Structure formats: structure tokens, C-alpha cells
Amino acid sequence: MEKRPDRGTEKLIYGWLLLSVFSLVFAGIFALLVALARTPVVEDFLPLGRDHIYVALVGHVVLAVVIWFLAFEGFLWSLSTTVNLNRREWSRALGWASLILSACGMGLVVVSAVFGLGAAELANYVPVLLTPVFYVGLILFAAGILLNLINTFASVIGAKRDGKKLPIITFGMVVAGVAVAVAFISFGLSAFFQLYTGKIYLDFERLFWGGGHILQFANTIAMVTAWLYLSSLVLKKEALGEGFSKLLYVVYLLFVLPAPLIFFIYDTSAQAYKDSFTTLMQWGLGPSTTVFMLALAALVVKSKRAWWDPGFSSLVLSMGIFVLGGVIALNISGVNTKIPAHYHCVIGAVTIAFMGLFYEIVPAFNRKIYSRKMAAVQPYLYSLGIVLFAVGLYLAGSHGVARKTYGSEQNLNNLGKLIGMGIMGVGGIVAILGGITFVLNALLTLLGRESAGAVTLAEGHSRA
């Protein structure tokens, strides 16, 4: 007899969703400070010093690119291995332990950034604040994600033993989970080999470089899975056959699984080490993602969905902005603001996909979207901000503005630089307004009363 997800399972899944939304609250606060610090004229009136801006930047990046993504993926791992498989999680206790650890870790990261407890180290992928409070927060959050992965893999193994076939959404999130596990292994190997060579302190740039690249695989795989989920919920159609879709997911793994071997081939201080992970990402993300996108685009063109449907618009906008990020990447030269223009499009695309999926799934938690009007406008507002932000950075980079510079360090000494950074500032504010709109609507939805005549999560999912 099959087990249906019970109320306890639904609460656990709901907890991950709530944690992910709260991470965006603080990410948005720090993002506003950073955007204002790079906007011409406005920067001169900002009361914060340079060090505070770098602290805010670390807080924003870690919350928006690491914690938000992994927390929402934590929600999708819990959802896809219970509701989608029509069963309970492998261990309820392990599930709650993972959520509590992650929440405590996020709390410490926020505290260390709000109070500026350490100097900022702007390492790629995972910048850090040089304080034990931040380190412990990051470790606790990672430990929570790791426990969630153990629960996820154990649940899938149990389902396979029961003869269940994995739905494409579950399969996709398992592949994303494997990528996160490989990223964590890469972090561990990097730390081990650095300390093994006699270093007293870790080089954070080298520590997070390899695993950071693999995390981008996980985020892209989760974004594609969100696209497929939105397609099934909004368009009521599958973009590709199940077998072919699973094959495309396996192609991602062909570039993910060999990653730990790089640490046994190259020293982490060698340029070849950095280049190897860059090559994996350059060649590994494109093929499968492109095929998925083309298939989904064909469905979108044939559909007659209303453009004010937030699930539909989020799907289309996410794919469009992801393409823009790819186009910008092809035109990057030098170390300038073209680089953040590229990755803000990519991470923006992931965020839009996750936001759109939120609108489609949350009603199954007995919650009615607080404001459908806000939900209809929000994807466009956020997407417009991301596009302006990226275009501004690209234009500024074309005129020589260096990345990771703020205030007077930007040297805005010609019209092209001023216009570019001005557009960036406007885009940043618009994107933040879009983020605030989402967070406000999401919190009022999640923390509001349950809908009358509500259905269970399992029933709501089966009707979708």
C-alpha cells in the first residue's frame, strides 16, 4: 500500500519554502546598499564607508546566490521525493535536523553581515567575512543541506526498492543533488590539499573555485527542472519525452562527476586547476540546457496562455534572460563589469524560475496567493531590473569600468562609464523593487491563514 505524504511531511516541505523566502529578505536589503554604492551621484550621499559596502556585498552574494538557491533546492528535494513519489521522507528527524541547521546557519551569516563582524574577502562564488561567526554559519548551513541530501538519496533508494519509477522532476532534482554533493566534495578536497601543503590559512579563492563552478551546474539543473515543472503545471504538457529528458540530465553528470579528479591532477595554486573547472562549465552546461530550452520554447510558441499568468511569464522571462546572459558571455574580454553583467543574468534567470514555481505550487499548501495583481506584475518588474542592470554593466565594462570597485574607485571619467553605471543603478533599484514585491507577496501568503476548504499538498499536486 502506497504512503501518502502526511501533514508532518507537508510542514517540513513548507519550512524549506519559508526559509528560502526569508533568505531573499536579507539579500534584498544588502543588494540595495550595494546598488546605491555604485550609482553615480547617489554614491556621494551614502553614509556608509567603503568597508561597509564590501561587507554588504558579501552578505548579498552569499544570501542571494548560495543560501537562496540551495534553500529553494532543499524545498524541491523534499517535495520531489515525497509528494512526487507519493510517500513520506526517509527520516522525519533527519529532515527537521537539516532544516534547523540550515536556518541557524543562515541566521549567523545575517548577523555577521548586519553587524560587520569581519573584514570582507571577495572570493569568487562564495565570498566570506573573516570572522568565526560567519564561518560557523556557513558550515551549519552546509551541514543542513548535506543532511537534506542524505534524506533525499535515501528516499529515492527506498522508492526504487519499492519498484517506483522516478518522475522527471524527481530525477532532475536527484541529479542536481549529486552536483551539490560533488561541489561539497570539491570544497573538502581543496581544503585538504591546501592544508596538506603546509599552508596555515586557506586561500578562499582557491577553496571555493572548483566547488563553486560545480554549484553552478546544480543551480542550472534545478532551474531547468523548475522550467519543466512550470511547463507541466502551466502548459499541461511535457516538453520532451521522459527517456530523452533523463538522458539530457545524464549529460550534465558526465561533466560533474569527474570534477574531484582535478584535485589529484593539478595543484590548487596552478592556473590549470582554475582553467579545468572553467572548461567543465563552458562545455557542460550548454548542450543539455539548449535542447531543453528549444523544446520548451516550441511549447510556449504554440500555447495560448495569458501573459499575466505569473507562472507562464516567469517561464518565458527566465529562459529569455538566461539567453541574454549567454550572449553577454560570448562578448566578455578583460576583467571588467561585463563579467558581473553575464552572471547577474544567469542567476537572475534561476531566481525568476524559482519565483514562478512558487506562485504555482504554494496554493497546494492551502494558501491563496495574497495578491494576484502583484504576482502578475512582479516577474516583469524584476526581469526589467535585471536586464537594465546587466545592460548597464555591459556598457560600463565596454568603456573600461573594473569589476569589484565602488565609489571613487570606479573612476567614472567619461560619458560611457557614467551612462552605463547610471543604467545599472536604475536597473538595480527596479530589480530590488521586483524582489521586494515578491518577498512581500510571498510572506503575506505563507504566513496568512489557510484557505477555506483547502486540500492537502498531495491532493493539490495531483490536480495540477
C-alpha positions as CSV (number, residue, x, y, z in Angstrom):
1,M,0.0,0.0,0.0
2,E,1.4,3.4,-1.0
3,K,2.0,6.0,1.7
4,R,0.6,9.5,1.0
5,P,2.6,12.4,2.3
6,D,1.1,13.3,5.7
7,R,0.7,16.6,7.5
8,G,4.2,16.3,9.1
9,T,5.8,15.9,5.7
10,E,3.9,19.0,4.4
11,K,5.1,21.1,7.3
12,L,8.7,20.1,6.6
13,I,8.5,21.0,2.9
14,Y,6.7,24.2,3.9
15,G,9.6,25.0,6.3
16,W,12.1,24.9,3.5
17,L,10.0,27.1,1.3
18,L,9.7,29.7,4.2
19,L,13.4,29.6,4.8
20,S,14.2,30.3,1.1
21,V,11.9,33.3,1.1
22,F,13.4,34.7,4.3
23,S,16.9,34.5,2.7
24,L,15.7,36.9,0.0
25,V,14.5,39.4,2.6
26,F,18.0,40.0,3.8
27,A,19.6,39.5,0.4
28,G,17.5,42.4,-0.9
29,I,18.5,44.7,1.9
30,F,22.2,44.2,1.2
31,A,21.5,44.4,-2.6
32,L,20.0,47.9,-2.1
33,L,23.2,49.1,-0.3
34,V,25.4,47.7,-3.0
35,A,23.4,49.1,-5.9
36,L,23.3,52.6,-4.4
37,A,27.1,52.4,-3.7
38,R,27.7,52.0,-7.5
39,T,25.2,54.6,-8.7
40,P,26.7,57.9,-9.9
41,V,25.8,61.0,-7.7
42,V,23.8,58.7,-5.2
43,E,27.1,57.2,-4.1
44,D,28.3,60.6,-2.8
45,F,25.4,60.8,-0.3
46,L,25.7,57.2,1.0
47,P,26.7,57.4,4.7
48,L,28.4,54.0,4.7
49,G,32.1,53.7,4.2
50,R,33.9,51.5,1.7
51,D,34.4,48.6,4.2
52,H,30.7,48.5,5.0
53,I,29.8,48.3,1.3
54,Y,32.1,45.3,0.8
55,V,30.5,43.6,3.9
56,A,27.1,44.3,2.4
57,L,28.3,42.8,-0.9
58,V,29.4,39.6,0.8
59,G,26.0,39.4,2.7
60,H,24.1,39.9,-0.6
61,V,26.0,37.4,-2.6
62,V,26.0,34.6,0.0
63,L,22.3,35.1,0.7
64,A,21.1,35.6,-2.9
65,V,23.4,33.2,-4.8
66,V,24.2,30.5,-2.2
67,I,21.6,30.3,0.5
68,W,18.5,31.3,-1.5
69,F,19.3,28.8,-4.3
70,L,20.2,25.9,-2.0
71,A,17.3,26.6,0.3
72,F,14.8,26.5,-2.6
73,E,16.5,23.5,-3.9
74,G,16.1,22.0,-0.4
75,F,12.4,22.6,-0.8
76,L,12.4,20.9,-4.2
77,W,14.4,17.9,-2.9
78,S,11.9,17.5,-0.1
79,L,8.9,18.0,-2.5
80,S,10.1,15.8,-5.3
81,T,11.0,12.8,-3.1
82,T,7.8,12.8,-1.1
83,V,4.8,14.3,-3.0
84,N,6.0,13.4,-6.4
85,L,6.7,9.8,-5.3
86,N,3.6,9.7,-3.1
87,R,5.4,8.7,0.0
88,R,6.9,10.0,3.3
89,E,10.5,11.2,3.6
90,W,13.1,8.6,4.6
91,S,13.6,10.1,8.1
92,R,11.4,12.8,9.6
93,A,14.0,13.5,12.3
94,L,16.8,13.9,9.8
95,G,14.5,16.2,7.7
96,W,13.9,18.6,10.7
97,A,17.5,18.5,11.7
98,S,18.6,19.6,8.2
99,L,16.1,22.4,8.2
100,I,17.0,23.7,11.7
101,L,20.8,23.5,11.0
102,S,20.3,25.5,7.7
103,A,18.1,28.1,9.4
104,C,20.6,28.6,12.2
105,G,23.5,28.8,9.7
106,M,21.6,31.5,7.7
107,G,20.9,33.4,10.9
108,L,24.6,33.6,11.8
109,V,25.5,34.7,8.3
110,V,22.9,37.5,8.5
111,V,24.1,38.6,12.0
112,S,27.8,38.7,10.9
113,A,26.9,40.8,7.8
114,V,24.5,43.2,9.6
115,F,27.0,44.0,12.4
116,G,30.0,43.8,10.1
117,L,31.8,41.3,12.4
118,G,34.7,40.7,10.0
119,A,36.5,42.2,7.0
120,A,35.3,41.2,3.6
121,E,37.1,38.7,1.4
122,L,35.7,38.9,-2.1
123,A,36.4,35.4,-3.2
124,N,34.6,34.2,-6.3
125,Y,31.4,32.1,-5.9
126,V,31.4,32.2,-2.0
127,P,32.8,35.5,-0.6
128,V,33.4,35.5,3.1
129,L,33.6,37.7,6.2
130,L,36.7,37.0,8.1
131,T,35.1,36.1,11.4
132,P,34.3,32.8,13.2
133,V,30.6,33.7,13.4
134,F,30.4,33.7,9.6
135,Y,32.5,30.5,9.2
136,V,30.2,28.7,11.7
137,G,27.1,30.0,9.9
138,L,28.4,28.8,6.5
139,I,29.3,25.4,7.9
140,L,26.0,24.9,9.7
141,F,24.0,25.8,6.6
142,A,26.1,23.4,4.5
143,A,25.6,20.7,7.1
144,G,21.9,21.2,6.9
145,I,21.9,20.9,3.1
146,L,24.1,17.8,3.3
147,L,21.6,16.1,5.7
148,N,18.8,17.0,3.3
149,L,20.7,15.4,0.5
150,I,21.2,12.2,2.6
151,N,17.4,12.1,3.2
152,T,16.8,12.7,-0.5
153,F,19.1,10.0,-1.7
154,A,17.8,7.5,0.9
155,S,14.2,8.3,0.0
156,V,14.9,7.7,-3.7
157,I,16.7,4.4,-2.9
158,G,13.7,3.3,-0.9
159,A,11.3,4.3,-3.7
160,K,13.4,2.3,-6.2
161,R,13.3,-0.7,-3.9
162,D,9.6,-0.5,-3.9
163,G,9.5,-0.6,-7.7
164,K,8.7,3.1,-8.2
165,K,9.7,4.8,-11.4
166,L,11.2,8.3,-10.8
167,P,9.2,11.1,-12.4
168,I,11.3,13.5,-14.4
169,I,11.1,16.2,-11.7
170,T,12.4,13.9,-9.1
171,F,15.1,12.6,-11.4
172,G,16.2,16.1,-12.3
173,M,16.4,17.2,-8.6
174,V,18.4,14.0,-7.8
175,V,20.9,15.0,-10.5
176,A,21.0,18.5,-9.0
177,G,21.6,16.9,-5.6
178,V,24.5,14.8,-7.0
179,A,26.0,18.0,-8.3
180,V,25.8,19.7,-4.9
181,A,27.4,16.7,-3.3
182,V,30.3,16.8,-5.8
183,A,30.6,20.5,-5.1
184,F,30.9,19.8,-1.3
185,I,33.5,17.1,-2.0
186,S,35.4,19.6,-4.1
187,F,35.4,22.1,-1.3
188,G,36.7,19.4,1.1
189,L,39.5,18.3,-1.3
190,S,40.6,21.9,-1.9
191,A,40.8,22.5,1.8
192,F,42.7,19.2,2.4
193,F,45.3,19.8,-0.4
194,Q,45.9,23.4,0.7
195,L,46.5,22.4,4.3
196,Y,48.4,19.3,3.2
197,T,51.0,21.5,1.5
198,G,51.7,23.3,4.8
199,K,49.5,26.4,4.5
200,I,48.4,27.9,7.7
201,Y,45.5,29.8,6.2
202,L,43.1,28.8,3.4
203,D,43.1,30.7,0.2
204,F,39.3,31.3,-0.1
205,E,39.5,32.0,-3.9
206,R,41.1,28.6,-4.5
207,L,38.9,26.9,-1.8
208,F,35.6,27.8,-3.5
209,W,36.7,28.0,-7.1
210,G,36.2,24.3,-8.0
211,G,33.2,23.6,-6.0
212,G,31.7,27.0,-6.9
213,H,31.8,26.0,-10.6
214,I,30.0,22.7,-9.8
215,L,27.4,24.6,-7.8
216,Q,26.5,26.4,-11.0
217,F,25.8,23.1,-12.5
218,A,23.4,22.3,-9.6
219,N,21.7,25.7,-9.9
220,T,21.3,25.4,-13.7
221,I,20.0,21.8,-13.4
222,A,17.5,23.0,-10.7
223,M,16.4,25.9,-13.0
224,V,15.8,23.6,-15.9
225,T,13.8,21.3,-13.6
226,A,11.8,24.3,-12.5
227,W,11.1,25.1,-16.2
228,L,9.9,21.5,-16.8
229,Y,7.8,21.7,-13.6
230,L,6.2,25.0,-14.8
231,S,5.6,23.6,-18.2
232,S,3.7,20.6,-16.7
233,L,1.7,22.8,-14.3
234,V,1.0,25.8,-16.6
235,L,1.0,24.4,-20.1
236,K,-0.2,21.0,-19.1
237,K,2.4,19.4,-21.4
238,E,5.8,17.8,-21.3
239,A,8.5,19.5,-23.4
240,L,10.3,16.2,-24.2
241,G,9.9,12.5,-23.7
242,E,10.8,11.3,-20.3
243,G,13.6,9.0,-21.5
244,F,15.2,11.7,-23.6
245,S,14.9,14.2,-20.8
246,K,16.7,11.8,-18.4
247,L,19.4,11.3,-21.0
248,L,20.0,15.1,-21.1
249,Y,20.3,15.2,-17.3
250,V,22.9,12.4,-17.5
251,V,24.9,14.5,-19.9
252,Y,25.2,17.1,-17.2
253,L,26.6,14.4,-14.9
254,L,29.3,13.5,-17.4
255,F,30.9,16.9,-16.7
256,V,30.1,16.9,-13.0
257,L,31.3,13.6,-11.7
258,P,35.0,13.9,-13.0
259,A,35.4,17.2,-11.1
260,P,37.1,15.8,-7.9
261,L,39.8,14.1,-10.1
262,I,41.1,17.6,-11.0
263,F,42.4,18.0,-7.4
264,F,44.6,14.9,-7.9
265,I,46.0,16.2,-11.2
266,Y,46.7,19.9,-10.5
267,D,47.8,21.8,-7.5
268,T,45.1,24.3,-6.4
269,S,47.6,27.1,-6.8
270,A,48.1,26.3,-10.5
271,Q,46.3,28.2,-13.3
272,A,45.5,24.8,-14.9
273,Y,43.4,24.0,-11.8
274,K,41.2,27.1,-12.4
275,D,41.1,26.6,-16.2
276,S,40.0,23.0,-15.8
277,F,36.8,23.9,-13.9
278,T,36.1,26.8,-16.3
279,T,36.3,24.3,-19.2
280,L,34.0,21.9,-17.5
281,M,31.3,24.6,-17.1
282,Q,31.8,26.1,-20.6
283,W,31.2,22.7,-22.3
284,G,29.0,21.0,-19.8
285,L,26.2,23.5,-19.2
286,G,25.3,24.4,-22.8
287,P,24.3,21.3,-24.7
288,S,21.5,19.9,-22.4
289,T,20.3,23.3,-21.4
290,T,20.0,24.4,-25.0
291,V,17.9,21.4,-26.0
292,F,15.6,21.8,-23.0
293,M,15.2,25.5,-23.8
294,L,14.4,24.9,-27.5
295,A,11.8,22.3,-26.7
296,L,10.2,24.5,-24.1
297,A,10.3,27.5,-26.4
298,A,8.4,25.4,-29.0
299,L,5.7,24.7,-26.4
300,V,5.5,28.3,-25.5
301,V,5.0,29.5,-29.1
302,K,2.1,27.1,-29.6
303,S,0.5,27.9,-26.3
304,K,-2.3,30.4,-25.7
305,R,-1.6,31.2,-22.1
306,A,-2.3,34.7,-20.7
307,W,0.9,36.7,-20.4
308,W,-0.2,38.0,-17.0
309,D,-0.1,34.4,-15.6
310,P,3.0,34.6,-13.3
311,G,3.9,31.0,-13.8
312,F,3.8,31.4,-17.6
313,S,5.6,34.8,-17.7
314,S,8.3,33.6,-15.3
315,L,9.0,30.6,-17.5
316,V,9.4,32.8,-20.6
317,L,11.3,35.6,-18.9
318,S,13.7,33.1,-17.2
319,M,14.6,31.5,-20.5
320,G,15.0,34.9,-22.2
321,I,17.3,36.3,-19.6
322,F,19.3,33.1,-19.5
323,V,19.9,33.5,-23.2
324,L,20.9,37.2,-22.7
325,G,23.5,36.0,-20.2
326,G,24.9,33.6,-22.7
327,V,25.2,36.2,-25.4
328,I,27.0,38.6,-23.0
329,A,29.4,35.7,-22.0
330,L,30.4,35.4,-25.7
331,N,31.5,39.0,-25.7
332,I,33.5,39.1,-22.5
333,S,37.0,40.4,-22.8
334,G,39.2,41.6,-20.0
335,V,38.4,41.9,-16.2
336,N,35.6,44.4,-16.2
337,T,31.9,44.8,-15.4
338,K,30.9,42.6,-18.4
339,I,31.6,39.6,-16.2
340,P,29.0,40.5,-13.5
341,A,26.7,41.5,-16.3
342,H,26.8,37.9,-17.5
343,Y,26.4,36.2,-14.2
344,H,23.7,38.5,-13.0
345,C,21.6,37.4,-16.0
346,V,22.3,33.8,-15.2
347,I,21.5,33.9,-11.5
348,G,18.5,36.2,-12.3
349,A,17.2,33.6,-14.6
350,V,17.4,31.0,-11.9
351,T,15.7,33.3,-9.4
352,I,12.8,34.1,-11.8
353,A,12.2,30.4,-12.5
354,F,12.1,29.7,-8.7
355,M,9.7,32.6,-8.1
356,G,7.4,31.5,-10.9
357,L,7.3,28.0,-9.4
358,F,6.4,29.4,-6.0
359,Y,3.3,31.0,-7.5
360,E,2.2,27.7,-9.0
361,I,2.9,25.4,-6.0
362,V,2.0,27.4,-2.9
363,P,-1.8,27.1,-3.4
364,A,-1.3,23.4,-2.7
365,F,-0.1,24.3,0.8
366,N,-3.7,25.5,1.5
367,R,-2.5,29.1,0.9
368,K,-4.1,31.5,-1.5
369,I,-1.7,34.0,-3.2
370,Y,-2.1,37.2,-1.2
371,S,-2.3,39.4,-4.3
372,R,-2.7,38.0,-7.8
373,K,-2.1,41.5,-9.2
374,M,1.3,41.8,-7.5
375,A,2.1,38.3,-8.7
376,A,1.2,39.2,-12.3
377,V,3.4,42.4,-12.4
378,Q,6.3,41.1,-10.3
379,P,8.1,38.9,-12.9
380,Y,8.1,41.7,-15.4
381,L,9.3,44.2,-12.8
382,Y,12.2,42.0,-11.6
383,S,13.1,40.9,-15.1
384,L,13.2,44.5,-16.3
385,G,15.5,45.4,-13.5
386,I,17.9,42.5,-14.2
387,V,18.0,43.4,-17.9
388,L,18.8,47.1,-17.2
389,F,21.3,46.1,-14.6
390,A,23.1,43.8,-17.0
391,V,23.0,46.2,-19.9
392,G,24.4,49.0,-17.8
393,L,27.2,46.9,-16.5
394,Y,28.0,45.6,-20.0
395,L,28.1,49.2,-21.4
396,A,30.3,50.4,-18.5
397,G,32.6,47.4,-18.9
398,S,32.9,48.2,-22.6
399,H,34.3,51.6,-21.5
400,G,36.7,50.1,-19.0
401,V,35.0,50.1,-15.6
402,A,36.6,47.4,-13.5
403,R,34.6,44.8,-11.6
404,K,34.5,44.8,-7.8
405,T,35.1,48.5,-7.5
406,Y,32.9,51.0,-5.7
407,G,32.6,54.8,-5.1
408,S,35.5,56.8,-6.4
409,E,37.4,53.6,-7.2
410,Q,35.2,53.2,-10.3
411,N,36.9,56.1,-12.0
412,L,33.8,57.3,-13.9
413,N,35.7,59.7,-16.1
414,N,33.8,59.6,-19.4
415,L,30.2,59.7,-20.6
416,G,30.1,56.0,-21.5
417,K,31.0,54.9,-18.0
418,L,28.6,57.4,-16.4
419,I,25.7,56.3,-18.6
420,G,26.4,52.6,-18.1
421,M,26.6,52.8,-14.4
422,G,23.6,55.1,-14.3
423,I,21.6,52.5,-16.2
424,M,23.0,49.8,-13.8
425,G,21.8,51.8,-10.8
426,V,18.3,52.3,-12.2
427,G,18.2,48.6,-13.1
428,G,19.4,47.6,-9.6
429,I,16.7,49.6,-7.9
430,V,14.0,48.3,-10.2
431,A,15.2,44.7,-9.7
432,I,15.2,45.3,-5.9
433,L,11.6,46.6,-6.1
434,G,10.7,43.4,-8.0
435,G,12.3,41.4,-5.3
436,I,10.5,43.3,-2.6
437,T,7.2,42.8,-4.4
438,F,7.9,39.0,-4.5
439,V,9.0,38.8,-0.8
440,L,6.1,40.9,0.5
441,N,3.6,38.8,-1.5
442,A,5.2,35.5,-0.6
443,L,5.4,36.3,3.2
444,L,1.9,37.5,3.3
445,T,0.9,34.3,1.5
446,L,2.9,31.9,3.6
447,L,2.2,33.5,6.9
448,G,-1.5,34.1,6.3
449,R,-4.4,31.9,7.2
450,E,-5.1,28.7,5.4
451,S,-7.7,28.8,2.7
452,A,-11.2,27.6,3.5
453,G,-12.0,24.2,2.0
454,A,-8.3,23.6,1.5
455,V,-6.8,20.5,0.0
456,T,-3.7,18.6,1.1
457,L,-0.4,19.1,-0.7
458,A,-0.6,15.7,-2.2
459,E,-4.2,16.3,-3.5
460,G,-3.3,19.8,-4.8
461,H,-0.3,18.4,-6.6
462,S,-2.3,15.6,-8.2
463,R,-4.9,18.1,-9.5
464,A,-2.2,20.3,-11.1
